[in-house]
Every structure is written in C-alpha cells, then in structure tokens.
Amino acid sequence: MSAPPPGGNLPELSVSELSQALKRLVEGNFEHVRVRGEISGFKRAGSGHLYMALKDENAVLDAVCWRGVAGRLAVQPEDGLEVIAVGRLTTYPARSRYQIVIEQLELAGEGALLKLLEERRRKLAAEGLFDEARKRPLPFLPEVIGVVTSPTGAVIRDILHRLADRFPRRVLLWPVLVQGEGAAAQVAAAIEGFNRLAPGGAVPRPDLLIVARGGGSLEDLWAFNEEVVVRAAAASEIPLISAVGHETDSTLIDFAADRRAPTPTAAAEIAVPVRGELVADVMDYARRMVAGASRLVEERRVRVEGLGRGLPDPARLLEDKTQRLDDRVERLGNALANLIARRQGGLAEAFARLPHPGHLQRLAEQRLTPEIGRLDRAWQRFCKDLEGKLETLGRVLESTSYRTVLRRGFAVVHGPEGPIVRAEGVTAGLALALEFADGKARATGGGEPAKPKKATTPKPPDDGTQGTLL
C-alpha cells in the first residue's frame, strides 16, 4: 500500500489568496503600533507620498506615509533622524513585504531634538541668515506694531498692558497657533502677510513686528525652530523682535530676528520708550536750554560792557578827526595850484620842441608820392584781371543757356506743373505755354499722346554658355 502524498490534507491556495490572508492577519494583530528607529533611505515620490525605512542595529522595517498625512507631520523626515512612528502594520503583496503606514511622527527624545536643532542652526548660519549685517535697526517710536501670537493666551495681554503703561500705540494682532501641527506654517504666513500690506492701505502696515510665545519645553517651542519660520523672519522687510519663551529658552527665530527679547513683556519694553521719561527729558532739555540761553546773554552783556570801558570817548575822537580833515583840505588846495602850474610849464616846453606843421606836410608828401603810384598801378591790374575773368564766365554761361538753343528754332513746352519733356505728359485740352527765343505763346493739347516705345533687352549671343542674372 503506497503512502499518501505530503500535504494531501492541506487546502490548496493561490499566491494571491495566501497574500491576502497574511495581510488580514498582520493588519488585524498590529492595527496600532509605536515603533522607534532611525530613518534610512528617505525619498519623496512625485505623487507626494513619503517612503523610508526604520532600522535599528538588528532589523529594518519599511515605512510609507501617504500624501494627505505627510503635510500634517510634526517632524519632517530626514536620513539619520531617530524617531517614533505611530501607525499600523500592513503588507505589500506585490513584493512579499510588510511595512508600517505612518500616521504620526515625532523625534525620539530631547537628545535627538537638540541634535537636529544644532544641525539646522549650522545649515542656516552657513546661508548667512544669522549675519549681523542683515539686521535692521528698530524704529524709535513705531506708529503701528504687528503682533504674531495666540489670541487666547496671556502673552498678548501682557504686551498690550506693557505698551499701555509705557507709550500707547496701535496694535494689530495676527492670531496663530504657537505649537502643534500647522503652527510653523501659520507663523510664517503671518510674518509674510504683514510684509505684504501696502503702505497707506485700508489696513495700516506695521512699523515693527513682535513674534511672541510663552515659555515651554523644547517640543512646545519647536514650531519656532522650523526652517519656514526662520526664513520668513530673515526675509521680513519690517524690523522684527523675537520674544519666544522665557529668558533661558532659545529658538532659531531668535538668531534670524533683528532683536531678541527675553520675554514677551520685555519685547514691549524694547518696542517703545517710556512716555513719562520722554516728557521729563523734554522738560529737562527745555529748562537747560533756557538756563543756557540766559547764561549766554549774561556773558555777552558783561563782555560788551568790558569792551565798552576800553573804548575812547567818541566826542574826542571826532574832534581830532575834524581838525585833521581841515588840515588836509587846506593842503589839498595848495597842492592843486602847484600841480596845475607844473603841468602848464611842461606843456609849454613840449610845444616849443614840436616841428612846424608846414614842414611835416612837405615831408609826408615826399614819402607818400611813390607809394601812391605803386598802389594805383596795382589796382588797375587787379581790375583788368577781374574784367577778363568776368568776360570768360559770361561766354561760358551764354554757351550753356537753353536760350541759345531756342534761337536755333526750338521751343520749350510748359504745363501747369512745369516744363513737359515727354509726349505722354500732353493730354487733350491741357493748357500749354510755348516758349520761343523772342517770347511765349499759349496753346491747347489735343489728340492721343504717342505711346513710348518699350525698352527691349538685347538677347545675348547663343554661344553655349549660361548667362548671368546681373
């Protein structure tokens, strides 16, 4: 008697049936799990789905995160991060593999957070986002202050109360989440939204921004360490104060902001001066200015009085000057008479040395007679040369004039628009003027104008060679 075939009592299953049975078994027993491991082989597909592997020193688990969940993750996956993934196990029958479908993702412990924070800080610092040269000075007294924080917390109340105590200003609140999923995106959108406000619009553009949040753990403040928030703070055209956490807390937005405040209340103190102190300073400056002006006037009065005591008596100065003037007037009269007498003597002496006018005339005639003869002969030669050139030009003009042609029996035909040189220019009834050598006569055009002969192109000789187009 032969032995039964092995497995003869087992039901026969197809590969698909077995794969589906395993899928139901795995999903039924591991519907909700938390797995800790290091991310490896992370990639983002064109569809938006995330694929990666979670590994430890002994095993590797495939993981997938669908696009709808990927946008809500609190931590963005990166290779080398140690995370805790929350989700469900399932199988992928096409590859005979099992994997976890991630629904939540968080960093595994504060040490991992600090490591990620330091790596991100070095990366952003290398891009120059934390450079001191990028930071802008804060306005001394902003008219409008924009605040990015939670509308329900104590932070906004502390800021408003501190501003009211120091120097009341207009405050615009942009409400946002300050922790949890979506908080980073809302904070970045608020900063960018304030910067997009147009000056002079219906909603006033703030002169200063305050991004504030109360204290908390590293995980609570993590939204202010996200790249999207840091980049928005660094790109803000409006000066920005970071007031996140307490004095000992530190986030990456503190490095990108133009000024860091240890607390939200301190941010309000940095934003505006104390109005009472300003009033006191102004009054003190006014008092000092009045006192300084009084001292200056008194010093100038004493100085003028001292200078006045050193001046001589004006009446005595005038008496001396009057006597000196009389003396100068008397001396001037005598000097003028002496000067006229000396000038008359010099003139008479010079007149005596002058030659007689008749002698000068005879001398001039003797010198000028030869020059006048030479000038006359040169002028006659010049006129004769010009006369010869003029006769030559006249003969040339006469030979080229069309009137010479008219005297040989020709005529010029004039139309309303000028001379007509072609037969087709004469039409029936056209008023004409015929110009002859001795005058003009009127005429009227008639008959059909002669058609111009068409120009013919000479045919090139047929010598067996190809002609040219030009």
Secondary structure, 3 states (H helix, E strand, C coil): CCCCCCCCCCCCCCHHHHHHHHHHHHHHHCCCEEEEEEEEEEEECCCCCEEEEEECCCCEEEEEECHHHHCCCCCCCCCCCEEEEEEEEEEECCCCEEEEEEEEEEECCHHHHHHHHHHHHHHHHHCCCCCHHHCCCCCCCCCEEEEEECCCCHHHHHHHHHHHHHCCCEEEEEECCCCCCCHHHHHHHHHHHHHHCCCCCCCCCCCEEEEEECCCCCCCCHHHHCHHHHHHHHHCCCCEEEEECCCCCCCHHHHHCCEECCCHHHHHHHHCCCHHHHHHHHHHHHHHHHHHHHHHHHHHHHHHHHHHHCCCCHHHHHHHHHHHHHHHHHHHHHHHHHHHHHHHHHHHHHHHHCCCHHHHHHHHHHHHHHHHHHHHHHHHHHHHHHHHHHHHHHHHHHHHCHHHHHCCCCCEEEECCEECCCHHHCCCCCEEEEEECCEEEEEECCCCCCCCCCCCCCCCCCCCCCCCCC
